Amino acid sequence: MTADIRVIKAGQMYRYYLRQTVVGDGRRPARTPMHEAQEQAGVPAGRWMGRGLAVLGLAPGEEVTESQLRNLFGERGRHPYADRIEADRLVAGASPKKAFKAGALGRRVMVTGVDFVFRPQPTIYLLWALGGEETRLVIEAAHERAIARVLEWIEDEVAVIRYGKDGICRVRPPGGVVAARFRHYEARSGMPLLHDHLLLSVKGQRLDGKWGSCRFRGLHPRDVSPLVNEYGLPRHNHCPGGKVDPEWLRTQYIELNRTITDIANDAEVSFTVVMRWLRTHKLTRPAGPKGNRRFSFPADDFGDADPLLQPVLSNNYHLRRLRIFLRVASYPMFATACDEHGLSRTAVNNSFKKLEADLGGRLVERASKGRSMQLTEFGQSVARAVLPLADRLGVRPEESERLRHIL
């Protein structure tokens, strides 16, 4: 089994996890309850794990609700039932400030958890995908047992709460930690792939009953050896003596299309060192359409396009900007559109500027504050010209329909 590890920040719970991870890495429809969206996506509901559940009034195997996830991971580390606790305190006559504080688990934090993505080895998940029902059940049971064992190891050997001046006092959370597990059956490409997201909260209770934040320094690869040795798994050193294996680097960077940051984390080196390796071995990704397959569009699909759009139909980069324009232009607020679609505001803003330069006119008017957005007359003309191409640009029907209502 392999595991990818990344931190969870409060804002990511809204932008990514509650929109995609909870529904099998798909796109959760707007205004759809989480449980209903999971049923539509064909993935099971999330389940709670960990020894620390009893303190929070939860039970192992209990279904994870949206409000619980939002409070624990999205609201900077509040109690899963913070809404109920706050309402009870207000009814009892407490002030709003004290009622809000009653639902907090210690100090509010920005890094609210750690996301583990567990997946079997390729040969195992291929056997799971092609085998019979009994084979699948056996593999899934072994997969769940491995996840439970890793969580036990984290509780016993890794999780530490530091407190006091300069964090001089260190203690393991006696009640354990809390985690939410989400089972997925497919990769983003649609291929069968058994894997689980384990969202581990950083919140833990000290011996004196106060809540603190756990540190997981022991998750660094060099400290995982005891767990690896327990299962007899081989460890591969791709960088003996500070030198990298060129074949491994080529596979990671070009074939698997991994980021430089992820490669640096695996190799236990800095970003700069990986950049130097890539220059030394002259490894570069293909440019143009080959390097952007996600936004690759056949050129002959747009022969019937409006002449107004001819300057921006020459390559995939132009078509991608048109796609972003259609997705964002129907929103009254620039920031709202970016958050709704999980897009970088800087990237979208640059895309609009380049599209305006290519077309020779201003597409939107933005206020100096609040970034409220309104299409100019030229922008409306461009939108009407692009709308017939919406389906071929990969824009969802509801997005293009919303823009038609505005026009």
Secondary structure by P-SEA (a helix, b strand, c coil): cbbbbbbbcaaaaaaccccccccccccccccccaaaaaaaaccccbbbbccccccccccccccccaaaaaaaccccccccaaaaaaaaaaaacccaaaaaaaacccccccccbbbbbbbccaaaaaaaacccaaaaaaaaaaaaaaaaaaaaaaacccbbbbbcccccccccccccccbbbbbbcccccccbbbbbbbbccccccccccbbbbbbccccccccaaaaaaaabbbbbcccccccccaaaaaaacccccccaaaaaaaacccaaaaaaaaaaaccccccccccccccccccccccccccccccccccaaaaaaaaaaaaccccccaaaaaaaacccaaaaaaaaaaaaaaacccccccccccbbbbbcaaaaaaaaaaccccccccccaaaaaaaaaac
